[in-house]
């Protein structure tokens, strides 16, 4: 059965191939699921350099260049951290596009300011880097497992959709 995740991953790979571009990912809360979705598509090896799972803050800093000041002032789950992660992985991989996810999939860890389901997704290109904050409930992917898993897949789908839209702009 082909799922909407399969379709969006295939669309992203096809767009990257058509634009002769490359993508890299830096994942925290999604734990490598973006990489898994992209690499499940035949031909991805020509457009996907690598993905890193930087779950720990130390990994975000050491591998991606996320600033300690950023983590101290706004935390790992923030647009600022997502932007630094996306830019860091794009530069590290020498890719055209970097995508990142950082968030709270639950079931624990939420706060009033950052409830369970809060995910920040970053996109980086040579021209710009930006991030958006979402609060997912997992309903769109409830058939994928428990609420935590559904939230993670909702974040993956949204991140790939953001990448797709960014590629389509150019």
Secondary structure, 3 states (H helix, E strand, C coil): CCCHHHHHHHHHHHHHHHCCCCEEEEECCCCCHHHHHHHCCCCHHHCEEEEEECCCHHHHHHHHCCCHHHHHHHCCCCHHHHHHHHHHHHHHHCCCEEEEEEECCCCCCCCCCCCCCEEEEEEECCCCEEEEEEECCCHHHHHHCCHHHHHHHHHHHHHHHHHHHHHHCC
